Amino acid sequence: MISEINDQDEGTTEERGEVHFLAAIADELIRRLVHTGAMRKADANAIESAVAERLGTSPRAW
């Protein structure tokens, strides 16, 4: 289980790897949902915007 990765970008290499792996899975899942028509690009962009707002980052466009 991931203990904590804080704002100073601290955390073990293993924890960071897990976070990147999970992010890649989520990214691929959304990409395939949009590609197959199960999700609209507008829905993917809405999810991206909500996550970016929560993290304080800029959203990516799908």
C-alpha positions, 0 to 999 in steps of 0.5 A, a space after each residue: 500500500 502506498 503510505 504517502 507521497 507529499 508535496 515535496 515529492 518525497 516517497 520511496 522509489 517503489 511508491 512512486 513506481 506504483 503511482 506511475 503504474 496506476 496513472 498509466 492504467 487509468 490513462 489507458 482505460 480512459 483512452 480505450 473507453 473514448 476510442 470504443 465510444 463507451 465514453 465521450 471525449 467531453 466526459 474524459 475532459 470533465 474527469 481530467 479537469 476534476 482531477 487537475 483541479 483537485 491536484 492543482 495542476 493543468 488538465 490535459 485535453 483528450 
